[in-house]
Amino acid sequence: MAFALPLFLATTDLSANVAVVEGVNDNVVQTQQPNGNIDRHGAAFTGFVATGLYRISARDRDVHTFTLRGRSQAYIGFDNVGTTPPDGTLMGSYAASFVTSKSGSMTLSASATLTAVASARTGDGNLLLTLDPTVNGTTQGIYSAFASYSHSLSPRWTFTESVGTVVTTTISAPPTQAANGVVLERQGLDGVLPSATTTLSYELGQRDTGLLGVTYRYIYSPYSFDIAANPPVIGPPQQIHQLVPGIGLTHVFSDTVSSTTTAGLSIATPAQFETDRGLQFFPVGSQQILVTGRRWRTSALAAVSYGTISPRLGAGPSFSLVGTLSGAPIEGRAYRSLYLVAITQANHSVVPSALGDGKTTLQVFGASAELRYGLSRWLGLYSGYDVRLSTQFDGTTAPSFRQVIFLGLSGYWTTDGNLPPIETTQSPYTPG
């Protein structure tokens, strides 16, 4: 195994990226007037971004990668509504893939994110987990760990077992006024989302692989929350057990294009505030397309699932679209120094409520793009744009819309020219 390999038999690579930017956030603080009108308070900011990557590559495809990224912003407001304090985001991750035997291989990943909601961006990869439908000024911690083991049972059959968990916490947040005079001091654990997936895959032919699997997921929060009420209602702990058997097919169209189609049935215990106390049945499925170019990679995913945006809100039907692009998609000598990463995500979720028709609808859209154009081997122009829109229907929370745009200079250093100068963090959890 790679863990026991002496360092002198491994290849190590390093990269570092430091950027200073000037930008605008058009909604650092959002307030609501008594008549319901929304005031969005923008600010200019000076930002600092630093990323470091350390990679160990050993024999038999064994690779271990450590990444650390920090981002901070200091604001100058456009109006006189208080002074916006500096905020920031800190993300660390570990990813590994290694061979355990002639027939087995394993992948490991772990990540931790500390972020102010005002600083969080779609490109961080945790859009759904950094939405706060109740208050502004929240700082969150998100932690995840996953492991997957694959074993070839025969030339065509492969068994894969994956386990993992996501933990969400609140570091600090303004108190929330709830019903019956209760004031919720939000600090500590918000939710725990452990899961396990068992998959059998069978090679149907040179281009097709069939999939048969089952996923178990547990959704827990120390309290439940009905945001449709005004003020919100706090309930007992949220505990949901979910089982999702399903089938799938991966088809390779060419050396650069492949697709994966899945279909299944979600069977879940009812959430708090769910009027129907029986088992919740919901058909689920997804369609993903992956295209890999010579210097770029893009993917598109459409999914219908039964999951949660926030464990305290419960679970319900969810419809999502995700698209990603990374690399140098424009060919030509003039663009050889250009590198782009982009992600767009849309989600429509329904969670249970004790009011009205028993449902609350949450919608979110996010898009983020970062671009670096190298002026020299180490210096480049660095720019980006991020937009987030979230709305709640049948509730009292005001819609939130925010845009961030920035431009600056980026210094980059690497021991391996294949290491990208900018990267996005993949989402640790996809509702479903």
BELTADA-V502112 format. One record per run of one state. SS is the DSSP state (alpha for helix, beta for strand, coil for the rest). FROM is the first residue (numbers start at 0). LEN is the number of residues. Records with the same first field share a line. If there is no record, write none. Layout:
SS: FROM-LEN ; FROM-LEN
This chain:
coil: 0-1 ; 4-2 ; 9-1 ; 32-5 ; 57-5 ; 77-9 ; 99-4 ; 116-5 ; 124-3 ; 130-8 ; 152-4 ; 172-3 ; 181-1 ; 184-3 ; 203-4 ; 221-2 ; 226-5 ; 235-2 ; 252-4 ; 268-11 ; 292-3 ; 307-3 ; 313-2 ; 327-5 ; 335-2 ; 352-6 ; 374-4 ; 393-6 ; 414-18
alpha: 1-3 ; 6-3 ; 121-3 ; 127-3 ; 178-3 ; 310-3 ; 332-3
beta: 10-22 ; 37-20 ; 62-15 ; 86-13 ; 103-13 ; 138-14 ; 156-16 ; 175-3 ; 182-2 ; 187-16 ; 207-14 ; 223-3 ; 231-4 ; 237-15 ; 256-12 ; 279-13 ; 295-12 ; 315-12 ; 337-15 ; 358-16 ; 378-15 ; 399-15
